[in-house]
Amino acid sequence: MNTEQKLNILADSSKFDLACACKYKHEPGRMRGDFGRWIYPAALPSGRKVFLLKTLQSNACVNDCRYCPFNQNRNHPRCTLKPDELAHIFMQLHNSKRVNGLFLSSGACGSADATMAQMSATVEILRRRHKFKGFVHLKVIPGASEAAIEQALRLATRVSVNIEAPSAERLRQLTSKKRFHEDIISAMRTIHRLRQEKNTRCQQTTQFVVGAAGETDREIVTATERLYRKFRLERVYFSTYQDPDRALEVFPLLFSDLPVEKKTEASEIFMREHRLYQVDFLLRKYGFDRDDISFNEEGNLSLHQDPKTIWARNHPEFFPVKVNHADRRQLLRVPGIGPIGVRRILSARRQRKISSRQDLKYLGVRTSAGAYLAY
Ligand code: SF4
């Protein structure tokens, strides 16, 4: 196989991993580049967007994750890109302005450290030989040593170790090889400690696979809130479980170029992921905490109504919020008003009184939640 053929297989393999693929309101989602491969948006700490080539270094793997099409028990064409091959082809795409960053993951080919060594060698070539200063997201393989993690932090803009499940018990249902505390949480703790000790700007994120272990949304939200608190993660991503045996049957449109809204069975499944992202925004940007989130009797989020509207309906004593007097925290509780809208309201009312919904519309704040506001 030549390098191009290998990249075709390995970059295509990443399509099952949908973290960063989602579209949130005005933000761009995953898109197909003119060179035929999926490219993924990512936000820099500055807020600037970059577009990433997402690929595996290798899809060979010694692990047995039940949700993964590349686990050792599955019959799938395997290949590995050598560090200089991958660095070379990435620079070609970068120089032709097709991508401006790299999201590099890998199956575990042998030990965690041996796999990390290949991935870090790729990024080392990009940084040293090609003087590439752009965005690199490097996956940390569960069980990696402190030395391997330290090297990843030195090279990457962002690192992540996938938590996959909200507890050790849930993870055991997915794999017999990855250990929740010893391999995953301990790697996250090491990253957190090294970030503080080295004062590095390298970010840390993680990802859950949603729906593979029978876990509830309450378990995921509780674990998410704990991760933000304990390890100061920049982001938590949620990736809907796609049964590897049914993925192309249930999600044929997902892997084509049609927009997500056109999907049927898949739309239902992805609504759960969407609700988790809404909760994640409420926790990170709106000042909500876990106790503000409502779950049904089964411990799941409503698929029919967004979590912020549910909170507002359950707290009539909090409303109406006075547009001209409320503070930032109060305004953020109003359904339909987000951090940008709040900023505009606070800035506009320094100049003049806001008297009507029309005034809000004029500011670009399009809330339909009139009953929650007073002027
Ligand atoms: S370690 Fe990664 S590549 Fe290997 S089976 Fe698990 S999810 Fe798949």
Boltz pocket constraint, residues with backbone or C-beta under 6 A from the ligand:
constraints:
  - pocket:
      binder: B
      contacts: [[A, 59], [A, 60], [A, 61], [A, 62], [A, 63], [A, 64], [A, 65], [A, 68], [A, 69], [A, 70], [A, 71], [A, 72], [A, 106], [A, 107], [A, 108]]
      max_distance: 6.0
